[in-house]
């Protein structure tokens, strides 16, 4: 196991354990979620400090995932798992070189490959920590950048993967990175529409447009020629 993966596992495990211990001994039940969320958010912000152009990304994705999750009426338990997974989905970037994360201009194929591996690293870090909730978080994180039509997990988790993937894609497209300029809302909308049914879950895209006030999905699909 690479040393940075071990360090990341210890950091996440420590954050989770601290949050759970604090919750169980000190905090009233109604505040458990808030303290646990803030514990994970602190770790996400630490990882993001390595990539200034991504500052605030994990929290925005978590917030948008929740808005979509509520719109499609996910259970409260699934909303919590979705939110925690969104906060942790980039923790694997601790294993990506800073010069790749902060490169100004297009990435080379090799750099793109290194960057893409961060999703697998994130899932591996979460999967090393015991607990059913964290295992489900690891599944969500591991699948969320896989094309929707290729996601091979149970129906319930696949639905959560669809939400996380759409929220993450929307925030990345509209905020950009050092190596990729942001798109306008209209351009990002077109990108998602072209991927509905193949790259992205239609239900999640429809809900995204609803909660952000963007005109509905179905008329646009008709205009661009449907899902094919």
PyMOL commands that place a pseudoatom at each C-alpha (Angstrom):
pseudoatom trace, name=CA, resn=UNK, resi=1, chain=A, elem=C, hetatm=0, pos=[0.000, 0.000, 0.000]
pseudoatom trace, name=CA, resn=UNK, resi=2, chain=A, elem=C, hetatm=0, pos=[1.380, 3.419, -0.955]
pseudoatom trace, name=CA, resn=UNK, resi=3, chain=A, elem=C, hetatm=0, pos=[2.379, 5.550, 2.065]
pseudoatom trace, name=CA, resn=UNK, resi=4, chain=A, elem=C, hetatm=0, pos=[0.058, 8.421, 1.081]
pseudoatom trace, name=CA, resn=UNK, resi=5, chain=A, elem=C, hetatm=0, pos=[-2.923, 6.021, 0.987]
pseudoatom trace, name=CA, resn=UNK, resi=6, chain=A, elem=C, hetatm=0, pos=[-2.093, 4.821, 4.504]
pseudoatom trace, name=CA, resn=UNK, resi=7, chain=A, elem=C, hetatm=0, pos=[-1.826, 8.413, 5.738]
pseudoatom trace, name=CA, resn=UNK, resi=8, chain=A, elem=C, hetatm=0, pos=[-5.151, 9.283, 4.118]
pseudoatom trace, name=CA, resn=UNK, resi=9, chain=A, elem=C, hetatm=0, pos=[-6.829, 6.207, 5.628]
pseudoatom trace, name=CA, resn=UNK, resi=10, chain=A, elem=C, hetatm=0, pos=[-5.569, 7.184, 9.065]
pseudoatom trace, name=CA, resn=UNK, resi=11, chain=A, elem=C, hetatm=0, pos=[-6.751, 10.767, 8.588]
pseudoatom trace, name=CA, resn=UNK, resi=12, chain=A, elem=C, hetatm=0, pos=[-10.232, 9.763, 7.453]
pseudoatom trace, name=CA, resn=UNK, resi=13, chain=A, elem=C, hetatm=0, pos=[-10.482, 7.072, 10.103]
pseudoatom trace, name=CA, resn=UNK, resi=14, chain=A, elem=C, hetatm=0, pos=[-9.396, 9.525, 12.762]
pseudoatom trace, name=CA, resn=UNK, resi=15, chain=A, elem=C, hetatm=0, pos=[-11.873, 12.141, 11.604]
pseudoatom trace, name=CA, resn=UNK, resi=16, chain=A, elem=C, hetatm=0, pos=[-14.706, 9.643, 11.497]
pseudoatom trace, name=CA, resn=UNK, resi=17, chain=A, elem=C, hetatm=0, pos=[-13.816, 8.121, 14.868]
pseudoatom trace, name=CA, resn=UNK, resi=18, chain=A, elem=C, hetatm=0, pos=[-13.518, 11.546, 16.470]
pseudoatom trace, name=CA, resn=UNK, resi=19, chain=A, elem=C, hetatm=0, pos=[-16.856, 12.584, 15.049]
pseudoatom trace, name=CA, resn=UNK, resi=20, chain=A, elem=C, hetatm=0, pos=[-18.588, 9.408, 16.201]
pseudoatom trace, name=CA, resn=UNK, resi=21, chain=A, elem=C, hetatm=0, pos=[-17.018, 9.570, 19.671]
pseudoatom trace, name=CA, resn=UNK, resi=22, chain=A, elem=C, hetatm=0, pos=[-17.979, 13.213, 20.084]
pseudoatom trace, name=CA, resn=UNK, resi=23, chain=A, elem=C, hetatm=0, pos=[-21.480, 12.433, 18.872]
pseudoatom trace, name=CA, resn=UNK, resi=24, chain=A, elem=C, hetatm=0, pos=[-21.965, 9.491, 21.236]
pseudoatom trace, name=CA, resn=UNK, resi=25, chain=A, elem=C, hetatm=0, pos=[-20.554, 11.111, 24.378]
pseudoatom trace, name=CA, resn=UNK, resi=26, chain=A, elem=C, hetatm=0, pos=[-21.270, 14.825, 24.167]
pseudoatom trace, name=CA, resn=UNK, resi=27, chain=A, elem=C, hetatm=0, pos=[-23.701, 15.914, 21.463]
pseudoatom trace, name=CA, resn=UNK, resi=28, chain=A, elem=C, hetatm=0, pos=[-27.469, 15.667, 21.594]
pseudoatom trace, name=CA, resn=UNK, resi=29, chain=A, elem=C, hetatm=0, pos=[-28.885, 13.231, 18.972]
pseudoatom trace, name=CA, resn=UNK, resi=30, chain=A, elem=C, hetatm=0, pos=[-30.368, 16.011, 16.835]
pseudoatom trace, name=CA, resn=UNK, resi=31, chain=A, elem=C, hetatm=0, pos=[-26.897, 17.490, 16.387]
pseudoatom trace, name=CA, resn=UNK, resi=32, chain=A, elem=C, hetatm=0, pos=[-25.088, 14.275, 15.452]
pseudoatom trace, name=CA, resn=UNK, resi=33, chain=A, elem=C, hetatm=0, pos=[-25.422, 14.857, 11.739]
pseudoatom trace, name=CA, resn=UNK, resi=34, chain=A, elem=C, hetatm=0, pos=[-24.186, 18.439, 11.953]
pseudoatom trace, name=CA, resn=UNK, resi=35, chain=A, elem=C, hetatm=0, pos=[-21.041, 17.545, 13.913]
pseudoatom trace, name=CA, resn=UNK, resi=36, chain=A, elem=C, hetatm=0, pos=[-20.268, 14.529, 11.725]
pseudoatom trace, name=CA, resn=UNK, resi=37, chain=A, elem=C, hetatm=0, pos=[-20.741, 16.647, 8.588]
pseudoatom trace, name=CA, resn=UNK, resi=38, chain=A, elem=C, hetatm=0, pos=[-18.448, 19.364, 9.914]
pseudoatom trace, name=CA, resn=UNK, resi=39, chain=A, elem=C, hetatm=0, pos=[-15.802, 16.762, 10.749]
pseudoatom trace, name=CA, resn=UNK, resi=40, chain=A, elem=C, hetatm=0, pos=[-15.819, 15.421, 7.194]
pseudoatom trace, name=CA, resn=UNK, resi=41, chain=A, elem=C, hetatm=0, pos=[-16.007, 18.929, 5.722]
pseudoatom trace, name=CA, resn=UNK, resi=42, chain=A, elem=C, hetatm=0, pos=[-12.860, 19.928, 7.618]
pseudoatom trace, name=CA, resn=UNK, resi=43, chain=A, elem=C, hetatm=0, pos=[-11.008, 17.022, 6.034]
pseudoatom trace, name=CA, resn=UNK, resi=44, chain=A, elem=C, hetatm=0, pos=[-12.401, 17.873, 2.578]
pseudoatom trace, name=CA, resn=UNK, resi=45, chain=A, elem=C, hetatm=0, pos=[-11.201, 21.468, 2.930]
pseudoatom trace, name=CA, resn=UNK, resi=46, chain=A, elem=C, hetatm=0, pos=[-7.758, 20.225, 3.917]
pseudoatom trace, name=CA, resn=UNK, resi=47, chain=A, elem=C, hetatm=0, pos=[-7.570, 18.135, 0.726]
pseudoatom trace, name=CA, resn=UNK, resi=48, chain=A, elem=C, hetatm=0, pos=[-8.861, 21.064, -1.363]
pseudoatom trace, name=CA, resn=UNK, resi=49, chain=A, elem=C, hetatm=0, pos=[-6.091, 23.306, -0.044]
pseudoatom trace, name=CA, resn=UNK, resi=50, chain=A, elem=C, hetatm=0, pos=[-3.830, 21.366, -2.407]
pseudoatom trace, name=CA, resn=UNK, resi=51, chain=A, elem=C, hetatm=0, pos=[-5.891, 22.620, -5.382]
pseudoatom trace, name=CA, resn=UNK, resi=52, chain=A, elem=C, hetatm=0, pos=[-7.027, 26.251, -4.949]
pseudoatom trace, name=CA, resn=UNK, resi=53, chain=A, elem=C, hetatm=0, pos=[-9.179, 26.180, -8.105]
pseudoatom trace, name=CA, resn=UNK, resi=54, chain=A, elem=C, hetatm=0, pos=[-11.336, 23.486, -6.451]
pseudoatom trace, name=CA, resn=UNK, resi=55, chain=A, elem=C, hetatm=0, pos=[-11.900, 25.431, -3.222]
pseudoatom trace, name=CA, resn=UNK, resi=56, chain=A, elem=C, hetatm=0, pos=[-15.432, 24.851, -1.962]
pseudoatom trace, name=CA, resn=UNK, resi=57, chain=A, elem=C, hetatm=0, pos=[-16.146, 22.147, -4.562]
pseudoatom trace, name=CA, resn=UNK, resi=58, chain=A, elem=C, hetatm=0, pos=[-16.925, 19.297, -2.162]
pseudoatom trace, name=CA, resn=UNK, resi=59, chain=A, elem=C, hetatm=0, pos=[-19.258, 21.380, -0.027]
pseudoatom trace, name=CA, resn=UNK, resi=60, chain=A, elem=C, hetatm=0, pos=[-21.086, 22.720, -3.085]
pseudoatom trace, name=CA, resn=UNK, resi=61, chain=A, elem=C, hetatm=0, pos=[-21.454, 19.190, -4.464]
pseudoatom trace, name=CA, resn=UNK, resi=62, chain=A, elem=C, hetatm=0, pos=[-22.761, 17.979, -1.096]
pseudoatom trace, name=CA, resn=UNK, resi=63, chain=A, elem=C, hetatm=0, pos=[-25.296, 20.799, -0.912]
pseudoatom trace, name=CA, resn=UNK, resi=64, chain=A, elem=C, hetatm=0, pos=[-26.469, 20.289, -4.500]
pseudoatom trace, name=CA, resn=UNK, resi=65, chain=A, elem=C, hetatm=0, pos=[-26.657, 16.514, -4.028]
pseudoatom trace, name=CA, resn=UNK, resi=66, chain=A, elem=C, hetatm=0, pos=[-28.916, 17.065, -1.037]
pseudoatom trace, name=CA, resn=UNK, resi=67, chain=A, elem=C, hetatm=0, pos=[-31.186, 19.419, -2.973]
pseudoatom trace, name=CA, resn=UNK, resi=68, chain=A, elem=C, hetatm=0, pos=[-31.492, 16.865, -5.764]
pseudoatom trace, name=CA, resn=UNK, resi=69, chain=A, elem=C, hetatm=0, pos=[-31.968, 14.041, -3.252]
pseudoatom trace, name=CA, resn=UNK, resi=70, chain=A, elem=C, hetatm=0, pos=[-34.819, 15.865, -1.562]
pseudoatom trace, name=CA, resn=UNK, resi=71, chain=A, elem=C, hetatm=0, pos=[-36.407, 16.663, -4.908]
pseudoatom trace, name=CA, resn=UNK, resi=72, chain=A, elem=C, hetatm=0, pos=[-36.544, 12.968, -5.817]
pseudoatom trace, name=CA, resn=UNK, resi=73, chain=A, elem=C, hetatm=0, pos=[-37.644, 12.088, -2.266]
pseudoatom trace, name=CA, resn=UNK, resi=74, chain=A, elem=C, hetatm=0, pos=[-34.726, 10.035, -1.038]
pseudoatom trace, name=CA, resn=UNK, resi=75, chain=A, elem=C, hetatm=0, pos=[-34.999, 8.732, 2.507]
pseudoatom trace, name=CA, resn=UNK, resi=76, chain=A, elem=C, hetatm=0, pos=[-33.255, 10.727, 5.223]
pseudoatom trace, name=CA, resn=UNK, resi=77, chain=A, elem=C, hetatm=0, pos=[-30.728, 7.899, 5.680]
pseudoatom trace, name=CA, resn=UNK, resi=78, chain=A, elem=C, hetatm=0, pos=[-29.860, 7.951, 1.978]
pseudoatom trace, name=CA, resn=UNK, resi=79, chain=A, elem=C, hetatm=0, pos=[-29.594, 11.744, 2.029]
pseudoatom trace, name=CA, resn=UNK, resi=80, chain=A, elem=C, hetatm=0, pos=[-27.007, 11.479, 4.799]
pseudoatom trace, name=CA, resn=UNK, resi=81, chain=A, elem=C, hetatm=0, pos=[-24.973, 8.815, 2.984]
pseudoatom trace, name=CA, resn=UNK, resi=82, chain=A, elem=C, hetatm=0, pos=[-25.128, 10.884, -0.202]
pseudoatom trace, name=CA, resn=UNK, resi=83, chain=A, elem=C, hetatm=0, pos=[-23.981, 14.030, 1.591]
pseudoatom trace, name=CA, resn=UNK, resi=84, chain=A, elem=C, hetatm=0, pos=[-21.079, 12.288, 3.333]
pseudoatom trace, name=CA, resn=UNK, resi=85, chain=A, elem=C, hetatm=0, pos=[-19.985, 10.637, 0.064]
pseudoatom trace, name=CA, resn=UNK, resi=86, chain=A, elem=C, hetatm=0, pos=[-20.059, 14.014, -1.696]
pseudoatom trace, name=CA, resn=UNK, resi=87, chain=A, elem=C, hetatm=0, pos=[-17.852, 15.540, 0.987]
pseudoatom trace, name=CA, resn=UNK, resi=88, chain=A, elem=C, hetatm=0, pos=[-15.344, 12.689, 0.670]
pseudoatom trace, name=CA, resn=UNK, resi=89, chain=A, elem=C, hetatm=0, pos=[-15.414, 12.086, -3.102]
pseudoatom trace, name=CA, resn=UNK, resi=90, chain=A, elem=C, hetatm=0, pos=[-12.125, 13.912, -3.748]
pseudoatom trace, name=CA, resn=UNK, resi=91, chain=A, elem=C, hetatm=0, pos=[-10.101, 12.675, -0.758]
pseudoatom trace, name=CA, resn=UNK, resi=92, chain=A, elem=C, hetatm=0, pos=[-8.037, 10.545, -3.178]
pseudoatom trace, name=CA, resn=UNK, resi=93, chain=A, elem=C, hetatm=0, pos=[-6.513, 13.720, -4.612]
pseudoatom trace, name=CA, resn=UNK, resi=94, chain=A, elem=C, hetatm=0, pos=[-3.959, 13.491, -1.831]
pseudoatom trace, name=CA, resn=UNK, resi=95, chain=A, elem=C, hetatm=0, pos=[-2.251, 11.014, -4.191]
pseudoatom trace, name=CA, resn=UNK, resi=96, chain=A, elem=C, hetatm=0, pos=[-2.267, 13.309, -7.254]
pseudoatom trace, name=CA, resn=UNK, resi=97, chain=A, elem=C, hetatm=0, pos=[0.722, 15.549, -7.871]
pseudoatom trace, name=CA, resn=UNK, resi=98, chain=A, elem=C, hetatm=0, pos=[0.079, 19.233, -7.145]
pseudoatom trace, name=CA, resn=UNK, resi=99, chain=A, elem=C, hetatm=0, pos=[1.595, 20.244, -10.484]
pseudoatom trace, name=CA, resn=UNK, resi=100, chain=A, elem=C, hetatm=0, pos=[-1.107, 18.179, -12.233]
pseudoatom trace, name=CA, resn=UNK, resi=101, chain=A, elem=C, hetatm=0, pos=[-3.955, 19.546, -10.121]
pseudoatom trace, name=CA, resn=UNK, resi=102, chain=A, elem=C, hetatm=0, pos=[-2.839, 23.127, -10.653]
pseudoatom trace, name=CA, resn=UNK, resi=103, chain=A, elem=C, hetatm=0, pos=[-1.574, 22.989, -14.232]
pseudoatom trace, name=CA, resn=UNK, resi=104, chain=A, elem=C, hetatm=0, pos=[-2.713, 25.916, -16.348]
pseudoatom trace, name=CA, resn=UNK, resi=105, chain=A, elem=C, hetatm=0, pos=[-3.703, 24.575, -19.742]
pseudoatom trace, name=CA, resn=UNK, resi=106, chain=A, elem=C, hetatm=0, pos=[-4.754, 21.186, -21.103]
pseudoatom trace, name=CA, resn=UNK, resi=107, chain=A, elem=C, hetatm=0, pos=[-3.527, 18.047, -19.379]
pseudoatom trace, name=CA, resn=UNK, resi=108, chain=A, elem=C, hetatm=0, pos=[-1.498, 15.457, -21.258]
pseudoatom trace, name=CA, resn=UNK, resi=109, chain=A, elem=C, hetatm=0, pos=[-2.998, 11.940, -21.581]
pseudoatom trace, name=CA, resn=UNK, resi=110, chain=A, elem=C, hetatm=0, pos=[-0.679, 10.760, -18.813]
pseudoatom trace, name=CA, resn=UNK, resi=111, chain=A, elem=C, hetatm=0, pos=[-1.734, 13.612, -16.529]
pseudoatom trace, name=CA, resn=UNK, resi=112, chain=A, elem=C, hetatm=0, pos=[-5.405, 12.939, -17.268]
pseudoatom trace, name=CA, resn=UNK, resi=113, chain=A, elem=C, hetatm=0, pos=[-4.901, 9.303, -16.333]
pseudoatom trace, name=CA, resn=UNK, resi=114, chain=A, elem=C, hetatm=0, pos=[-3.246, 10.262, -13.052]
pseudoatom trace, name=CA, resn=UNK, resi=115, chain=A, elem=C, hetatm=0, pos=[-6.092, 12.655, -12.244]
pseudoatom trace, name=CA, resn=UNK, resi=116, chain=A, elem=C, hetatm=0, pos=[-8.786, 10.106, -13.102]
pseudoatom trace, name=CA, resn=UNK, resi=117, chain=A, elem=C, hetatm=0, pos=[-7.276, 7.607, -10.666]
pseudoatom trace, name=CA, resn=UNK, resi=118, chain=A, elem=C, hetatm=0, pos=[-8.201, 9.835, -7.733]
pseudoatom trace, name=CA, resn=UNK, resi=119, chain=A, elem=C, hetatm=0, pos=[-11.743, 8.422, -7.763]
pseudoatom trace, name=CA, resn=UNK, resi=120, chain=A, elem=C, hetatm=0, pos=[-10.444, 4.891, -7.229]
pseudoatom trace, name=CA, resn=UNK, resi=121, chain=A, elem=C, hetatm=0, pos=[-8.060, 6.168, -4.558]
pseudoatom trace, name=CA, resn=UNK, resi=122, chain=A, elem=C, hetatm=0, pos=[-10.940, 7.907, -2.758]
pseudoatom trace, name=CA, resn=UNK, resi=123, chain=A, elem=C, hetatm=0, pos=[-13.033, 4.731, -2.799]
pseudoatom trace, name=CA, resn=UNK, resi=124, chain=A, elem=C, hetatm=0, pos=[-10.085, 2.633, -1.607]
pseudoatom trace, name=CA, resn=UNK, resi=125, chain=A, elem=C, hetatm=0, pos=[-9.449, 4.960, 1.324]
pseudoatom trace, name=CA, resn=UNK, resi=126, chain=A, elem=C, hetatm=0, pos=[-13.098, 4.806, 2.434]
pseudoatom trace, name=CA, resn=UNK, resi=127, chain=A, elem=C, hetatm=0, pos=[-13.302, 1.054, 1.839]
pseudoatom trace, name=CA, resn=UNK, resi=128, chain=A, elem=C, hetatm=0, pos=[-10.417, 0.417, 4.243]
pseudoatom trace, name=CA, resn=UNK, resi=129, chain=A, elem=C, hetatm=0, pos=[-12.447, 1.822, 7.122]
pseudoatom trace, name=CA, resn=UNK, resi=130, chain=A, elem=C, hetatm=0, pos=[-14.952, -0.539, 8.714]
pseudoatom trace, name=CA, resn=UNK, resi=131, chain=A, elem=C, hetatm=0, pos=[-18.674, 0.209, 8.907]
pseudoatom trace, name=CA, resn=UNK, resi=132, chain=A, elem=C, hetatm=0, pos=[-21.577, -0.392, 6.547]
pseudoatom trace, name=CA, resn=UNK, resi=133, chain=A, elem=C, hetatm=0, pos=[-22.228, 3.321, 6.006]
pseudoatom trace, name=CA, resn=UNK, resi=134, chain=A, elem=C, hetatm=0, pos=[-18.646, 3.960, 4.958]
pseudoatom trace, name=CA, resn=UNK, resi=135, chain=A, elem=C, hetatm=0, pos=[-18.691, 0.939, 2.651]
pseudoatom trace, name=CA, resn=UNK, resi=136, chain=A, elem=C, hetatm=0, pos=[-21.731, 2.399, 0.898]
pseudoatom trace, name=CA, resn=UNK, resi=137, chain=A, elem=C, hetatm=0, pos=[-19.973, 5.770, 0.710]
pseudoatom trace, name=CA, resn=UNK, resi=138, chain=A, elem=C, hetatm=0, pos=[-17.017, 3.992, -0.902]
pseudoatom trace, name=CA, resn=UNK, resi=139, chain=A, elem=C, hetatm=0, pos=[-19.333, 2.436, -3.494]
pseudoatom trace, name=CA, resn=UNK, resi=140, chain=A, elem=C, hetatm=0, pos=[-20.910, 5.773, -4.352]
pseudoatom trace, name=CA, resn=UNK, resi=141, chain=A, elem=C, hetatm=0, pos=[-17.534, 7.463, -4.667]
pseudoatom trace, name=CA, resn=UNK, resi=142, chain=A, elem=C, hetatm=0, pos=[-16.062, 4.603, -6.687]
pseudoatom trace, name=CA, resn=UNK, resi=143, chain=A, elem=C, hetatm=0, pos=[-18.873, 4.584, -9.254]
pseudoatom trace, name=CA, resn=UNK, resi=144, chain=A, elem=C, hetatm=0, pos=[-19.769, 8.264, -9.582]
pseudoatom trace, name=CA, resn=UNK, resi=145, chain=A, elem=C, hetatm=0, pos=[-17.480, 9.008, -12.545]
pseudoatom trace, name=CA, resn=UNK, resi=146, chain=A, elem=C, hetatm=0, pos=[-18.473, 5.837, -14.409]
pseudoatom trace, name=CA, resn=UNK, resi=147, chain=A, elem=C, hetatm=0, pos=[-20.933, 6.366, -17.300]
pseudoatom trace, name=CA, resn=UNK, resi=148, chain=A, elem=C, hetatm=0, pos=[-24.455, 5.917, -15.942]
pseudoatom trace, name=CA, resn=UNK, resi=149, chain=A, elem=C, hetatm=0, pos=[-25.286, 3.044, -18.273]
pseudoatom trace, name=CA, resn=UNK, resi=150, chain=A, elem=C, hetatm=0, pos=[-22.232, 1.112, -17.019]
pseudoatom trace, name=CA, resn=UNK, resi=151, chain=A, elem=C, hetatm=0, pos=[-22.832, 1.494, -13.270]
pseudoatom trace, name=CA, resn=UNK, resi=152, chain=A, elem=C, hetatm=0, pos=[-23.199, -2.060, -11.949]
pseudoatom trace, name=CA, resn=UNK, resi=153, chain=A, elem=C, hetatm=0, pos=[-24.586, -1.824, -8.443]
pseudoatom trace, name=CA, resn=UNK, resi=154, chain=A, elem=C, hetatm=0, pos=[-27.960, -2.330, -6.782]
pseudoatom trace, name=CA, resn=UNK, resi=155, chain=A, elem=C, hetatm=0, pos=[-30.883, -0.140, -7.825]
pseudoatom trace, name=CA, resn=UNK, resi=156, chain=A, elem=C, hetatm=0, pos=[-30.917, 1.880, -4.597]
pseudoatom trace, name=CA, resn=UNK, resi=157, chain=A, elem=C, hetatm=0, pos=[-27.205, 2.722, -4.646]
pseudoatom trace, name=CA, resn=UNK, resi=158, chain=A, elem=C, hetatm=0, pos=[-27.248, 3.297, -8.396]
pseudoatom trace, name=CA, resn=UNK, resi=159, chain=A, elem=C, hetatm=0, pos=[-29.847, 5.998, -7.842]
pseudoatom trace, name=CA, resn=UNK, resi=160, chain=A, elem=C, hetatm=0, pos=[-27.553, 7.698, -5.326]
pseudoatom trace, name=CA, resn=UNK, resi=161, chain=A, elem=C, hetatm=0, pos=[-24.606, 7.346, -7.714]
pseudoatom trace, name=CA, resn=UNK, resi=162, chain=A, elem=C, hetatm=0, pos=[-26.688, 9.083, -10.373]
pseudoatom trace, name=CA, resn=UNK, resi=163, chain=A, elem=C, hetatm=0, pos=[-27.358, 12.041, -8.088]
pseudoatom trace, name=CA, resn=UNK, resi=164, chain=A, elem=C, hetatm=0, pos=[-23.729, 12.409, -6.983]
pseudoatom trace, name=CA, resn=UNK, resi=165, chain=A, elem=C, hetatm=0, pos=[-22.473, 12.149, -10.568]
pseudoatom trace, name=CA, resn=UNK, resi=166, chain=A, elem=C, hetatm=0, pos=[-24.795, 14.881, -11.839]
pseudoatom trace, name=CA, resn=UNK, resi=167, chain=A, elem=C, hetatm=0, pos=[-24.116, 17.236, -8.924]
pseudoatom trace, name=CA, resn=UNK, resi=168, chain=A, elem=C, hetatm=0, pos=[-20.349, 16.751, -9.252]
pseudoatom trace, name=CA, resn=UNK, resi=169, chain=A, elem=C, hetatm=0, pos=[-20.401, 17.205, -13.023]
pseudoatom trace, name=CA, resn=UNK, resi=170, chain=A, elem=C, hetatm=0, pos=[-22.497, 20.372, -12.827]
pseudoatom trace, name=CA, resn=UNK, resi=171, chain=A, elem=C, hetatm=0, pos=[-20.228, 22.017, -10.261]
pseudoatom trace, name=CA, resn=UNK, resi=172, chain=A, elem=C, hetatm=0, pos=[-17.052, 21.057, -12.122]
pseudoatom trace, name=CA, resn=UNK, resi=173, chain=A, elem=C, hetatm=0, pos=[-18.402, 22.258, -15.468]
pseudoatom trace, name=CA, resn=UNK, resi=174, chain=A, elem=C, hetatm=0, pos=[-19.645, 25.598, -14.144]
pseudoatom trace, name=CA, resn=UNK, resi=175, chain=A, elem=C, hetatm=0, pos=[-16.658, 26.401, -11.911]
pseudoatom trace, name=CA, resn=UNK, resi=176, chain=A, elem=C, hetatm=0, pos=[-13.803, 24.995, -13.998]
pseudoatom trace, name=CA, resn=UNK, resi=177, chain=A, elem=C, hetatm=0, pos=[-10.293, 24.153, -12.891]
pseudoatom trace, name=CA, resn=UNK, resi=178, chain=A, elem=C, hetatm=0, pos=[-6.830, 25.604, -13.497]
pseudoatom trace, name=CA, resn=UNK, resi=179, chain=A, elem=C, hetatm=0, pos=[-6.553, 23.327, -16.549]
pseudoatom trace, name=CA, resn=UNK, resi=180, chain=A, elem=C, hetatm=0, pos=[-10.135, 23.796, -17.811]
pseudoatom trace, name=CA, resn=UNK, resi=181, chain=A, elem=C, hetatm=0, pos=[-12.163, 27.006, -18.172]
pseudoatom trace, name=CA, resn=UNK, resi=182, chain=A, elem=C, hetatm=0, pos=[-15.669, 27.077, -16.656]
pseudoatom trace, name=CA, resn=UNK, resi=183, chain=A, elem=C, hetatm=0, pos=[-18.714, 26.767, -18.897]
pseudoatom trace, name=CA, resn=UNK, resi=184, chain=A, elem=C, hetatm=0, pos=[-21.765, 28.988, -18.820]
pseudoatom trace, name=CA, resn=UNK, resi=185, chain=A, elem=C, hetatm=0, pos=[-24.940, 27.498, -17.336]
pseudoatom trace, name=CA, resn=UNK, resi=186, chain=A, elem=C, hetatm=0, pos=[-26.342, 27.073, -20.841]
pseudoatom trace, name=CA, resn=UNK, resi=187, chain=A, elem=C, hetatm=0, pos=[-23.207, 25.300, -22.070]
pseudoatom trace, name=CA, resn=UNK, resi=188, chain=A, elem=C, hetatm=0, pos=[-23.137, 23.031, -19.012]
pseudoatom trace, name=CA, resn=UNK, resi=189, chain=A, elem=C, hetatm=0, pos=[-26.809, 22.274, -19.499]
pseudoatom trace, name=CA, resn=UNK, resi=190, chain=A, elem=C, hetatm=0, pos=[-26.148, 21.191, -23.079]
pseudoatom trace, name=CA, resn=UNK, resi=191, chain=A, elem=C, hetatm=0, pos=[-23.286, 18.958, -21.930]
pseudoatom trace, name=CA, resn=UNK, resi=192, chain=A, elem=C, hetatm=0, pos=[-25.543, 17.178, -19.451]
pseudoatom trace, name=CA, resn=UNK, resi=193, chain=A, elem=C, hetatm=0, pos=[-28.398, 16.838, -21.926]
pseudoatom trace, name=CA, resn=UNK, resi=194, chain=A, elem=C, hetatm=0, pos=[-26.154, 15.175, -24.470]
pseudoatom trace, name=CA, resn=UNK, resi=195, chain=A, elem=C, hetatm=0, pos=[-25.175, 12.602, -21.838]
pseudoatom trace, name=CA, resn=UNK, resi=196, chain=A, elem=C, hetatm=0, pos=[-28.629, 11.780, -20.469]
pseudoatom trace, name=CA, resn=UNK, resi=197, chain=A, elem=C, hetatm=0, pos=[-29.235, 8.043, -20.408]
pseudoatom trace, name=CA, resn=UNK, resi=198, chain=A, elem=C, hetatm=0, pos=[-25.619, 7.175, -21.217]
pseudoatom trace, name=CA, resn=UNK, resi=199, chain=A, elem=C, hetatm=0, pos=[-23.367, 9.294, -19.003]
pseudoatom trace, name=CA, resn=UNK, resi=200, chain=A, elem=C, hetatm=0, pos=[-25.979, 10.699, -16.643]
pseudoatom trace, name=CA, resn=UNK, resi=201, chain=A, elem=C, hetatm=0, pos=[-29.181, 9.592, -14.910]
pseudoatom trace, name=CA, resn=UNK, resi=202, chain=A, elem=C, hetatm=0, pos=[-32.236, 11.289, -16.425]
pseudoatom trace, name=CA, resn=UNK, resi=203, chain=A, elem=C, hetatm=0, pos=[-34.038, 11.521, -13.076]
pseudoatom trace, name=CA, resn=UNK, resi=204, chain=A, elem=C, hetatm=0, pos=[-31.066, 13.306, -11.491]
pseudoatom trace, name=CA, resn=UNK, resi=205, chain=A, elem=C, hetatm=0, pos=[-30.610, 15.715, -14.412]
pseudoatom trace, name=CA, resn=UNK, resi=206, chain=A, elem=C, hetatm=0, pos=[-34.319, 16.576, -14.376]
pseudoatom trace, name=CA, resn=UNK, resi=207, chain=A, elem=C, hetatm=0, pos=[-34.146, 17.233, -10.632]
pseudoatom trace, name=CA, resn=UNK, resi=208, chain=A, elem=C, hetatm=0, pos=[-30.977, 19.317, -11.025]
pseudoatom trace, name=CA, resn=UNK, resi=209, chain=A, elem=C, hetatm=0, pos=[-32.723, 21.575, -13.507]
pseudoatom trace, name=CA, resn=UNK, resi=210, chain=A, elem=C, hetatm=0, pos=[-35.743, 21.828, -11.215]
pseudoatom trace, name=CA, resn=UNK, resi=211, chain=A, elem=C, hetatm=0, pos=[-33.803, 22.832, -8.081]
pseudoatom trace, name=CA, resn=UNK, resi=212, chain=A, elem=C, hetatm=0, pos=[-31.585, 25.307, -9.945]
pseudoatom trace, name=CA, resn=UNK, resi=213, chain=A, elem=C, hetatm=0, pos=[-34.453, 26.914, -11.863]
pseudoatom trace, name=CA, resn=UNK, resi=214, chain=A, elem=C, hetatm=0, pos=[-33.231, 25.802, -15.284]
pseudoatom trace, name=CA, resn=UNK, resi=215, chain=A, elem=C, hetatm=0, pos=[-35.994, 25.036, -17.847]
pseudoatom trace, name=CA, resn=UNK, resi=216, chain=A, elem=C, hetatm=0, pos=[-37.147, 21.409, -17.812]
pseudoatom trace, name=CA, resn=UNK, resi=217, chain=A, elem=C, hetatm=0, pos=[-35.445, 18.436, -19.369]
pseudoatom trace, name=CA, resn=UNK, resi=218, chain=A, elem=C, hetatm=0, pos=[-38.034, 16.814, -21.613]
pseudoatom trace, name=CA, resn=UNK, resi=219, chain=A, elem=C, hetatm=0, pos=[-38.677, 19.757, -24.002]
pseudoatom trace, name=CA, resn=UNK, resi=220, chain=A, elem=C, hetatm=0, pos=[-34.919, 20.122, -24.423]
pseudoatom trace, name=CA, resn=UNK, resi=221, chain=A, elem=C, hetatm=0, pos=[-34.536, 16.429, -25.213]
pseudoatom trace, name=CA, resn=UNK, resi=222, chain=A, elem=C, hetatm=0, pos=[-37.116, 16.770, -27.935]
pseudoatom trace, name=CA, resn=UNK, resi=223, chain=A, elem=C, hetatm=0, pos=[-35.249, 19.757, -29.349]
pseudoatom trace, name=CA, resn=UNK, resi=224, chain=A, elem=C, hetatm=0, pos=[-31.878, 17.953, -29.457]
pseudoatom trace, name=CA, resn=UNK, resi=225, chain=A, elem=C, hetatm=0, pos=[-33.370, 14.799, -30.875]
pseudoatom trace, name=CA, resn=UNK, resi=226, chain=A, elem=C, hetatm=0, pos=[-34.096, 12.630, -27.860]
pseudoatom trace, name=CA, resn=UNK, resi=227, chain=A, elem=C, hetatm=0, pos=[-31.788, 10.346, -25.920]
pseudoatom trace, name=CA, resn=UNK, resi=228, chain=A, elem=C, hetatm=0, pos=[-30.095, 8.657, -28.859]
for i in range(1, 228): cmd.bond("trace and resi %d" % i, "trace and resi %d" % (i + 1))
show_as sticks, trace
zoom trace
